[in-house]
Amino acid sequence: MALILENISKIVSLSTEEENLFLTKVEIKRYKHKTVLLNAGEICKHSYFVNSGILRSFTINDHIVEHVLHFACEGWWIGDMYSLLSQKPGNLFIEVLEDAEVIQLSKENQDELYEKIPKLERFFRILTENSLVAHQERLMDSLSLTAEERFEKFYKKYPTLLQKVPQKHIASYIGVTPEFYSKMKSKLLRS
C-alpha cells in the first residue's frame, strides 16, 4: 500500500488517520495476463491503481480493429472515466497485459472518501485534469506529428514499455498498422 500512498502524497498530504481510512476503502487484487477487468458496454465501478504489472484500455471499432487509448504500469491509475463518472455503460475494455497487482477503489467508496477526506477530492480532480491534458496532447500529436515522430515521442516517454508490451498494442496506440510499426521501429532504432 506504500506505493499508492506515495502517489497521493505527491499532490496532497494525508494524516495517518486519513491514510488509514483511505486504506479501509480500497482492495488489493491480483490478476493474470489477459484478464479483462472491464468490457465495453459495462458500467465502470472502479478506478484501478497499478502496484505492479501493465494494463491497457482500448476500444474496438465496427471493423473489429482495436484502438489502444492508454497503458498503465506501476504507479499509474486507469479506468473508463466516462463510465465511472456518469455511471453509464462505457466503450472501453480494460485488460491485463502483464500479471498485475492492482488496488481497486469503487466509485461508491471514492464518493464516500470525498465526504470524509475532502483533500482526496482535490487529488482526484488534479489526476483527472492531468489525464485530460495528456489526452489532449496525444490528440494533437496524432493530428500533427508523423508516425515516426509519434513513435519517437512514445519511446522517449515510455522506454520500458517497448520491451514489455506486444508490438501490435504499441502500433495501435500510435495509430499505425503492426506491419508499418515493425518496419518503422527497425529503421528508427538502427539510426
C-alpha positions in Angstrom: 0.0 0.0 0.0 3.0 2.3 0.3 3.1 3.0 -3.5 -0.5 4.3 -3.6 0.0 6.4 -0.5 3.2 7.8 -2.1 1.3 8.6 -5.3 -1.3 10.5 -3.3 1.3 12.4 -1.3 2.7 13.9 -4.4 -0.4 16.0 -4.6 -2.0 16.1 -1.1 -0.8 15.4 2.4 -2.9 13.0 4.4 -2.7 12.5 8.1 -2.1 9.0 9.4 -5.7 8.7 10.4 -6.8 9.8 6.8 -4.4 7.3 5.3 -5.8 4.5 7.4 -9.4 5.4 6.5 -8.4 5.5 2.8 -6.8 2.1 3.1 -10.1 0.6 4.5 -11.9 1.7 1.3 -9.6 0.0 -1.2 -9.0 -3.6 -2.1 -5.8 -5.3 -3.4 -6.4 -7.7 -6.3 -4.1 -9.9 -8.3 -4.8 -10.6 -12.0 -3.2 -12.9 -14.6 -2.2 -11.8 -18.0 -5.1 -11.4 -20.5 -7.7 -10.9 -17.7 -10.3 -8.4 -18.8 -11.3 -6.1 -15.9 -13.9 -4.2 -17.8 -15.8 -4.9 -21.1 -17.3 -2.3 -23.4 -21.0 -1.9 -22.6 -20.5 -2.4 -18.8 -20.6 0.3 -16.2 -17.2 1.0 -14.7 -17.5 0.6 -11.0 -13.8 1.0 -10.0 -10.6 3.1 -10.5 -7.6 0.9 -10.7 -4.1 1.8 -9.3 -1.3 -0.4 -10.6 1.1 -1.7 -8.0 2.8 -4.0 -10.4 2.2 -5.2 -14.0 0.8 -3.5 -17.0 -2.8 -2.8 -18.0 -4.3 -1.2 -21.1 -7.6 0.4 -22.1 -8.8 0.0 -25.6 -11.9 0.2 -27.8 -12.9 -1.9 -30.8 -14.4 -0.3 -33.8 -17.1 -1.6 -36.2 -14.3 -3.2 -38.3 -13.1 -5.2 -35.3 -9.9 -3.1 -35.1 -8.6 -2.3 -31.6 -7.6 1.2 -30.7 -5.4 1.4 -27.6 -6.1 4.6 -25.6 -3.9 4.1 -22.5 -1.3 2.0 -20.9 -0.9 1.9 -17.1 2.2 0.5 -15.4 3.4 0.6 -11.8 2.3 3.7 -10.1 -0.4 4.7 -12.6 -4.2 4.9 -12.5 -6.6 3.5 -15.1 -10.3 3.4 -15.6 -13.1 4.3 -18.0 -13.5 7.9 -16.8 -16.7 8.5 -18.9 -18.4 5.4 -17.5 -17.1 5.8 -13.9 -18.2 9.5 -13.7 -21.5 9.1 -15.5 -22.3 5.6 -14.2 -23.5 4.8 -17.8 -22.2 1.9 -19.9 -18.8 2.7 -21.4 -17.0 2.0 -24.6 -13.7 0.8 -23.2 -12.2 -2.6 -22.4 -9.5 -2.8 -19.7 -7.2 -5.7 -20.0 -4.2 -7.0 -18.0 -1.1 -7.2 -20.3 1.3 -8.5 -17.7 0.4 -10.3 -14.5 -0.7 -7.4 -12.2 -1.4 -6.4 -8.7 -3.9 -3.6 -8.6 -5.6 -1.6 -5.9 -9.3 -1.1 -6.7 -11.3 1.8 -5.4 -15.0 1.6 -6.0 -17.0 4.6 -7.2 -19.1 4.3 -4.1 -16.1 4.3 -1.7 -14.5 7.1 -3.7 -17.6 9.3 -3.2 -17.6 8.5 0.5 -14.0 9.4 0.8 -14.7 12.8 -0.9 -17.1 13.5 2.0 -14.8 12.3 4.8 -11.5 13.5 3.4 -12.1 16.5 1.1 -8.3 16.5 0.2 -9.0 13.3 -1.8 -11.5 15.2 -4.0 -8.7 17.6 -4.8 -6.3 14.7 -5.5 -8.7 13.1 -8.0 -9.6 16.4 -9.6 -5.9 17.0 -10.3 -5.5 13.4 -11.5 -8.4 14.0 -13.9 -7.0 17.3 -15.1 -3.6 15.7 -15.8 -5.3 12.9 -17.7 -7.3 15.5 -19.7 -4.1 17.4 -20.6 -2.3 14.1 -21.6 -5.2 13.1 -23.8 -5.4 16.5 -25.5 -1.6 16.4 -26.1 -2.0 12.9 -27.6 -4.8 14.0 -29.8 -2.8 17.0 -31.0 0.2 14.7 -31.7 -1.9 12.3 -33.7 -3.2 15.2 -35.8 0.2 17.0 -36.3 3.1 14.5 -36.0 4.2 11.9 -38.4 4.1 8.2 -37.4 7.8 8.3 -36.8 7.6 11.3 -34.6 4.8 9.7 -32.6 6.9 6.6 -32.2 10.0 8.6 -31.1 7.8 10.5 -28.5 6.4 7.2 -27.2 9.8 5.7 -27.0 11.2 8.6 -25.1 8.3 8.8 -22.7 7.8 5.0 -22.1 11.1 3.3 -23.0 10.4 0.2 -20.8 7.1 -0.5 -22.5 8.8 -1.3 -25.8 10.2 -4.5 -24.1 7.1 -5.4 -22.2 4.1 -4.6 -24.4 3.3 -6.5 -27.7 4.2 -4.5 -30.8 0.6 -4.7 -32.1 -0.6 -2.7 -29.0 2.1 -0.1 -29.3 1.2 0.2 -33.1 -2.4 0.7 -32.2 -1.5 3.3 -29.6 0.5 5.4 -32.0 -2.1 4.8 -34.8 -0.3 2.6 -37.3 -0.6 -1.0 -38.5 1.6 -3.6 -36.9 3.4 -4.2 -40.2 4.2 -0.5 -40.6 5.2 -0.3 -36.9 7.7 -3.2 -37.3 9.4 -1.6 -40.3 9.4 1.8 -38.7 10.8 0.6 -35.4 13.6 -1.3 -37.0 14.6 1.7 -39.1 14.4 4.2 -36.2 16.2 2.0 -33.7 19.1 1.4 -36.2 19.6 5.1 -36.7 
